[in-house]
């Protein structure tokens, strides 16, 4: 044990962790000279006392211990201790709002964030000392704390200016500039001196180009109103000065995924664990890969894009420079930024899409994989890259191997697969050979299944393979290698009725093994075939009495779609509407339409209850997001059943739901589109939605394809309503 830590009140610290008399051993091991023990101890601390950035009572109690370790020169790896303290303090300062009452995991009111922020500010001089430490790693970890915890603006500015002059490492110097911006954003008294300092750095011809670029970016972050037509060109000029000179080619490096002009390389990838489903392993690989940063300017440029915000012309110009950079690392990191801009903002992004397509180089599979994955996510907006994708896929198949989808080289295989999937999402049948290879060999077949539904014209080749895979599913397994839900969805999208017997057998097997989360999607797939799947009625009908409500609802919907007899479906529907949150049942009522008139009183009751609840919530300042979904679903069903007689309550309900929760906009607009002239009161909201430059809804709920569909629906409504108003 390090001597300076003996003054710690270990018993009190142990009590904070809920132990009877002593601290957990791993807490003591944070000061161990054994690197292995120390790493495990830090990992345990993050899990127990700083999980996902949270701050607890035990975190506050640990701070004297952490400060003692950081202050003691004998502590191994003091930089990690300081970094941990800064991380805790950062979260505390950000969330220590006196007007917000927070509760701990025990349900008791917690003051941990405020207590931590106060303690950190009271010990701010410790971070000044650490920022001047002889160990560059300790200095680097401590610099951010100067902007977070020093409350004397004049002193903080002076300390940071001195640190910039003293630091020789570019990482530390850029950290100083970023921290100065953090300080200005936190303390109004620092804004004037900090902005003047940024101006002097950005315009200083004797200052290193990377520091000048950092000053220009951080000035834009602190004062967005200072951004003008010269800002981005100046940044591009500085970026060109600091871009690394390309290395000479060392060979194609196809198997290793090595780029020809920079450090954008890929290490060998381990073989997957045979006990982990392929799609799960791929998800974890993607998380790790997407967290990588390859170029030293990436973080700075990401900050610049945030500061530029809606200035899409400037951001496109900056991304053009990044994506055309002679440095492979800069190009690679720009791909995610371009994808984010296109995904978040409406507009003509043809130029950026073509620049992403230019990254599809067979000599750099690592970068090509990221570009192909980005294009795959862009749905129909990837159209300008169609021929580049097809050329890339064809080149692999002719110059590498015909079954490139199953290439033994992981990086090339991933690049090829994402390019195939991007083509499939465009409905391009040149993706078909790759998908067939996947389904025939089993190599990453789960990827092919998810894409197969985009190629309905190839159903004759795809459907038999999907049917065979569905028949091979072992429904006794909780997580089969290929999801039966995905297979059912793909077969429904292809629309080949030859799938009906296999889907029926799959429903029977899933019921036998009580895999209820699988039964409902299988029933929905059967329902998509309508009366062509009537042969499954004997299996489907009894499930309308199942105990599981999702199964019961899906079965009732399938009964309606398979035989189209209201006298059979409506009684089943009435029992399902007891719960106001059964959206599938409400949607079924709308699909049945006027023959479901018997449920109109129940739907009106549900609508009135939701309107009253929303009014109370708005009066009390409570959230109304969940209620909005019920409101828009019930209103849509009311229109589909009662039509014009319900319009006087349907339109206000749809518009209120949309106003309270933007995620309901697609559902509301779809109903308004069906309403024709009755939707006239929605015209101002439709016009406002189309004028919005940001894509609608939440990205994780909508995506680009959904926003494009929403815009198309809104334009259709607008054209119709404008025309009818002109005629009137």
Number of C-alpha atoms within 10 A of each C-alpha: 11 16 10 15 20 11 10 13 14 18 14 18 24 20 15 19 20 13 13 11 12 16 19 17 10 18 19 17 19 26 25 19 15 11 14 10 16 20 16 14 21 19 15 17 19 16 13 16 20 19 13 9 15 19 25 23 18 19 24 22 21 22 18 17 21 19 18 18 23 25 19 14 12 14 21 19 19 22 20 17 24 28 21 19 22 22 17 24 25 21 17 23 20 12 17 19 12 10 6 8 10 16 13 14 9 7 8 9 11 17 18 23 27 19 17 25 23 17 16 26 19 13 14 18 15 18 30 21 14 25 27 19 14 9 12 17 18 23 23 23 24 28 30 26 28 28 27 26 26 23 18 11 20 12 13 20 23 11 19 24 16 13 20 18 10 12 17 11 12 14 12 23 22 21 21 28 28 22 21 32 26 20 27 22 17 17 16 10 15 22 20 10 15 24 21 12 17 24 15 15 21 25 14 13 10 8 13 15 20 22 23 26 29 27 26 26 31 26 28 24 22 19 16 14 10 11 17 11 9 9 15 20 14 15 22 17 13 20 21 14 14 13 18 18 11 14 14 9 11 10 10 15 16 18 19 20 26 24 29 23 19 21 17 22 19 15 9 12 11 7 7 12 9 8 7 12 15 19 16 11 14 14 11 11 13 11 10 10 11 12 8 9 15 18 20 14 19 19 12 16 22 16 17 23 22 14 21 20 14 14 12 18 11 19 21 18 15 21 23 19 18 28 25 16 20 19 22 28 26 25 26 27 25 26 25 16 20 25 19 13 20 23 22 18 18 20 11 10 18 15 12 23 23 17 20 30 23 16 24 26 17 24 19 26 31 27 29 30 26 24 29 30 23 26 30 21 19 21 21 17 21 25 19 19 23 21 13 20 27 18 14 21 26 20 16 20 17 11 10 14 13 16 18 25 30 21 19 10 16 19 25 26 21 23 28 31 27 25 32 31 28 29 31 25 24 21 21 18 18 16 26 22 17 24 26 20 19 21 21 13 12 15 16 22 22 19 19 28 27 18 21 30 26 21 21 20 14 15 20 12 12 24 24 15 16 26 19 13 20 24 17 12 17 16 22 13 10 12 12 13 18 22 19 27 19 21 26 27 22 25 31 24 18 21 19 17 17 15 23 23 16 19 25 22 16 24 25 17 18 22 19 12 13 14 16 19 15 20 25 25 21 28 27 21 26 35 27 19 21 17 18 17 23 19 14 22 18 11 14 26 16 13 24 23 15 15 10 15 15 20 25 25 29 25 30 30 28 32 30 23 24 22 18 16 13 17 11 14 24 22 14 21 25 16 12 21 20 12 11 21 17 16 17 17 27 26 17 22 30 23 17 22 18 19 17 24 17 15 20 19 11 15 21 17 13 20 23 15 15 22 20 11 14 23 14 13 14 13 9 9 9 11 13 18 17 13 20 26 24 22 28 28 28 30 28 30 27 30 25 23 22 18 17 14 11 17 17 11 15 28 24 17 24 26 23 16 29 23 15 19 18 16 20 23 25 21 17 26 25 16 23 27 19 15 20 13 16 17 21 19 14 18 16 10 15 21 14 9 18 18 10 11 13 17 23 26 18 11 14 6 9 17 18 21 15 17 21 18 14 24 20 13 18 24 16 13 26 21 11 17 21 15 11 13 11 8 7 6
